[in-house]
Amino acid sequence: MSANDSPSGLQTTSAPHESAFLKACRREPVPHTPVWFMRQAGRSLPEYLKVREGIAMLDSCMMPELVTEITLQPVRRHKVDAAIYFSDIVVPLKAIGIDLDIKPGIGPVIAEPIRTRADLARLRDLTPEDVPYVTEAMGMLTAELGATPLIGFAGAPFTLASYLVEGGPSRNHERTKAMMYGDPELWADLLDRLAAITGAFLKVQIEAGASAVQLFDSWVGALAPADYRRSVMPASVKVFDAVASYGVPRIHFGTGTGELLGLMGEAGADVVGVDWRVPMDEGARRVGPGKAVQGNLDPAVLFAPTEAVEAKAREVLDAAAGLEGHIFNLGHGVMPTTDPDALTRLVEYVHEQTAR
């Protein structure tokens, strides 16, 4: 083992601050376009399925050594430019005592949904003592990752509220929108509570060593821009403001958010994720100046032959060629049945094509 290698085989030649990923977040010149994938930690990797065998999802998120191993797996295999912490957006809700479970094939299911003002009392503040396993795992990870940045993350208030109000995943968000339109004061108080919990959860991760954080607003694409601005954006602003003083890049991502990109940037993000429905150059135009962008290959493209994957990746790179800061990613998460080798080849292709 050379002096520049950590025990995990990851390069430790320079500080994460000088990595291609963090430089792109800051819109600085990069040696190559950095690449990482949402849901790269887990799902499609056989080594992930092996270490997770017989362990429930939420339990696995609370086991620091397992979290460390799963987070490192895609960095070792794919040589991506950043690791993303292995967890789930409902972990902070579980940590404060909400009765929930992640059911295979369904997703998070809430035993007693939040429907009334009295229910808000169950959403207490989150403290570092609620999530000691996060601090421990992040410490282990930063020691192993060396120069590779670690991305922390959390679910945004709207998406967490949707799970809490609906009781689980929802196609149309009927109960969520009914509360938002029908009882705007209760809705605002719910999102305010969730903004405080989310901000606290991100602070724990940054203080434990995260080099950047991503706020996932997975379901916010269900809203019109006026509703987002009035009923959701204030809570997202509070989350970004809560961690602004740390100086780490803040990434904001949602799916189906083409009409919301400008507002999502306004909420306080330094980097805005663009899904595959909007070309990168147009996405950057909508986001506006002074922000980096992330994305945006359609995850389904990875099931096509290598030549087709590379052709579509080339389209993304060409559309992003004139932008100040671009991080290559998928337009959503890695699908469970994706061939891991397709991801490895894609990282190599982007690195080779953009080497400066």
Disulfide bonds with the S-S distance in Angstrom:
none
